[in-house]
Amino acid sequence: VLFRSLPNSDPVHKISIIPRSYGALGYVLQRPDDDKHLVTKSELDSRIKVALGGTLAEELIYREISTGATSDLNNCNSIARRMVKEFGMSRMGKIFYRESSGSQYLPSAFGGMPDRDFSEQTAREIDMEVRKIVDDATQEVRSILDARKPALEAIAKCLDRKSTRLNSSHRT
């Protein structure tokens, strides 16, 4: 439902609601049709929205969320943070905010402070901008899922039927 509603979203190649041994309780595999070396802001926005889709659909249907979305939330926050700090794709402007990727256990040369070229105030502004990107995406995804709830429920039932058939055929 969400993939069809978002511009610049990569096509879905596989959906599973069957738990896998690598820890996923279900997943959606998206893959671009051709090789890409650059990603646009609108494509990153769509990736954030897709990452939020599972937990927001869960919230819409069950009126509660679970811990299943941890990696999706990590992914969407990581994308938003990179948009702000590295790609100049936010209201903060076309600035690259450098931060060392050194060991978190070894203090830097400046008395244990992170090795970065921006102030605490700027760090707070970055955090607020990341939150705004994720919050705006959350509101849009909620709106899309709410408007298309019947389609969402129909897809969930179809996936449930197919996974039930697959599980029963593996037992024989």
N, C-alpha and C positions, 0 to 999 in steps of 0.2 A: 504494500500500500504506500509506504513512505517513499520508496525508491522511484515509483512512477510519478510522485508528486513533486519531486525536487529536480530543478534544472542542474545540469552538470554532474549528475550522479552516475557512477560507473554501473554497468549492467550486472544484474544478479546472475550468478552461474550455478549456485547451489544453496539450498536452505535445509537445515536439519534441526529437529527438536529432540533428537536422540542423543543422550549423554555420551561423550567420547572419553577415551582413556586419558587424553591430554588435559582434562579438567574442564572442558567446555560442556555446559549443559545443553547447548544448542548453538548454532552459529549461522551466519549468512556470509557466503563467499562472493565478494564482488571483484570483478576484474575488468580493467579497461579493454576495449576492443583492439587497441594497438599500443605499441610501446610509447611511453610518455617520459619525458625528461624534465618537463616543467609543469607545475600545477598552479592554477589560477586561484584567486581569492574565493571566487564563487564555488569552485570545486572543493576547496578546503571547508568552506561554510557547509556545503552539502555533506561532507564526510563527518563533520561534527554532529549534524542533525541525524544522520544515519546511526552514529554511535549512541546517540541518546534514544533512538527509537525503541529499542527493546525494553528498557526500564520504564519508559513513559507509556508504552503499550501495556505493560504489566500493571502499572499504576492505574491506568484507565479501566482495565478489565477487572482486576482483583481489588482495587481500592487500597493497595498496599504494594510496597516494593520489597525485593529480596536482595541478597548479597550477590546475585548472579551477574550483575552489571559492572562489577569492579573493573575488569579490563577495558570495557567500553568507556566507562567514566574516565579512566586513566588516559585512554586514547584521545577522547575529545578534549580533555584539559591540556594534554600535551600539544595537540594541534593548535589550540587557541593561544597557548603560551608562546609557541614558535611564531605564530602570526604576529604577535605583539613584539616579541624581543628580536626576532631574526629577519622576518620578511617585510617589515614596515607596512603591515596590512591592518592598521588600526588607527583610531583617532589620535594616537600618540605620535604619529608621523613616520616619516621615512628614516628611521634611526635604527641602527643595530646596537642592541644592548648586550655587551659582552659579559659573560660570566664564566669563570674558570670551571673546568670539569675535573679539577683535582680531587684528591681523596677527601671525603667528608670527615675522616678520622684524624687527619693531620692538619694542624693549624697552619694558616698561611703566614706569610712573613709579617703581616700586620696585626698580630695579637689575636689570632683565631677568627677574625672577620672573614667572610667570604671574599674571594678574589674577584671583584667585579668593578666595572668602570661606571657605576651609577650609584646614586645616593639611596638611603633608606626611604626617603620620600618618593623617589622614582620607583623603587621596588613596590611600594604600596600602590602607586598609580598603575603599575603593570598588573598587580594582583586584581585591582578593581576593573581594569580593562578586560582581563581574562574572564572575570566573573560576568561582566556585561555581555561579552560574546556568547558565553555558555547560556546565560539567562535568556538572552534574545532568541537563541536557537531553541531553547527549551519551550518557550512560549509558542514559537512557530510550529514546532513538532506537535505539541499538545493540540493546537488548533487543527492541524491536518488530520491527526488521528481521531479526534473527536468528530470531525466532519465526515470521516470515512470509516466510522466504527463498524457498520454492517459488513463492509468489505474485509476489515481486519478480522472480525469474528469468523467469516466464511473461510478465509485463508487458514486461520488457526484450526478450524474443524477439519479442513482438508489435510493439513499436515499431520494432525492427530490420527486421522484414519489411516493415512499412509504409514506412519510410524508404528501404529498398532499392528498393521498387516506385516510389516517387516519384522517386528519383534516376534510375532507368532510363527512366522515361517522359519525363523532361526532356531526355534525350540524343537522342531521336528527332525 
